[in-house]
Amino acid sequence: MSLVVKTAAGQVQGRLVAAGPLRAHAWLGLPYAAPARGPLRFAPPAPHPGWTGTRRAQTYAPDTLQPLDPSVTLAPSAEGSLALNIWAPAEGQGHPVLLWFHGGAFRAGSGRLYDGREFAARHGLVVVTVNSRLGPLGYANFGGLFQDDRFAPNAGYQDQVAALRWVTANIAGFGGDPARITVAGESAGAVAAALMLRDPGAAPLIRGAILQSGTLNQVSSWDNSLEIAQAYADALGIGRTNVHDLWGRPPAAFVGALHRLEAVRARRLNSRPFLDGQVLPRDFAALLATPAAPVPLLLGANRDEYSLFVRLPNRIFPRTDRTLLTRVMVPYLAPGQLGAVLAAYPDTQGGLVALGTDLFFHSGNDALLRGHAAPAYRYRFDWGTRLFGLGATHGMELLFLWPRPMGAASALMRGGDARRRAALAHQMQAAWASFVRDGHPGRAWPAYTEGDPQVARLDLSGVTLTVGGEHERRRLWTGSFVPMP
């Protein structure tokens, strides 16, 4: 397959990359939409105007504008860089496509953290990773706050859908099959993929979905989005009389506003898709009533998701004590159910980790599985690091799926049985690749149903199946849906 490919915007030239003794092709920093800056700062993603000649696609584009966060990425960021990266097998056509959306709480993160060469060279997949608008430029509801239709609602999510459409239109030239696209992601990326399954503009393009530690209860209500937008406006010194100044503010002003907002609204998920009534439904009832695309689903979470937010400083989740979590649950659980839930979790740090994990992750997966009209496969990732007592915390499974952990993340993998960790990584990568290729993670992994609730537990013993769900206490959450604050 040639390294020079013609896209709708012009020709691009990739490069050959090594995956151990194997080789793959890579195209990096490909624009899938026009740069979202200047008059397009708050606009929906627009088609790229194109270029003449052959564009070199051999280095990553800058990350989209975000705070410098060592836990996510230390790469330079810039406003409006709507780009994606592609890895493909060096030979052949019609390969299944894994379209990956990164995590980072919709405030940070990058597609560069996920190197797809191993999936391409060893498993025959075309892998695409995406950058999209984040923070206030991607998710502040200025349009609702100021009743101004110049602001596209959920611009960051619209970027992600635009990337899906770009891949559908162009991926055949890179060796991919546009009829075999699996959308996938972790945390914020999984939320985006879950929304796409219910989005009539995106769902018909999707053949399968992989949702890792991200659920629909992490979406914001309309009213909450207005509170967040008002806090951003206050931090930026913006009101109805000078709203036009938002197009003239330097990019750094929006990063500063995010930091000020997170100081005022501490331990909340302040940057995220919101229910707008245009791109997304206007309320949770309508969102949950919208049938998901009847495509195969692979989803799960980690055993100790919430430990990251309990044990380490963070700007995202409520973490200090169970009183805060109780306040979150009160409006959505009947008194009897709330009492039974609280009684099942001891008032200890371990109990807090388990409560937060079940509340924000496992119960959200339950809601995604209810009524899903296609085979679904559920996992729980159980391998844990000893570092900081984090255990099988949020994001830990990524170090096994993507074989090139960057920066501080690699420290989490030190010590212990490296050989068995490598065997687990091999099993997981093969299962995920099987799902993208064949619609299931292997014949030995049966589908999850309410009548046969089998969950694959992933740890150093490999992939083992358990019957009866995650825990007996999971039954206490039956029928619940608790949005995050």
Secondary structure, DSSP 8 states (H G I E B T S, - for coil): --SEEEETTEEEE-EEEEETTEEEEEEEEEESS----GGGTTS--------SSEEE-BS---EES---BTTTB-S-EETT--EEEEEEESS-S-EEEEEEE--STTTS--GGGS--HHHHHHH--EEEEE----HHHHH--HHHHHT-TTS-TTHHHHHHHHHHHHHHHHGGGGTEEEEEEEEEEETHHHHHHHHHHT-TTTGGG-SEEEEES--GGGSB-HHHHHHHHHHHHHHHT--GGGGGGGGTS-HHHHHHHHHHHHHHSTTS--SS-B--SSSS-SSHHHHHHS---SS-EEEEEETTTTHHHHHS--SSS--S-HHHHHHHHTTTS-HHHHHHHHHTS-SSHHHHHHHHHIIIIIHHHHHHHTT-SS-EEEEEE---B-GGG-BS-TTTTHHHHSS---GGGGGGG-SS-HHHHHHHHHHHHHHHHHHHHHSSS-TTS----SSS-EEEEEETTEEEEEES-S-GGGGGGTT------
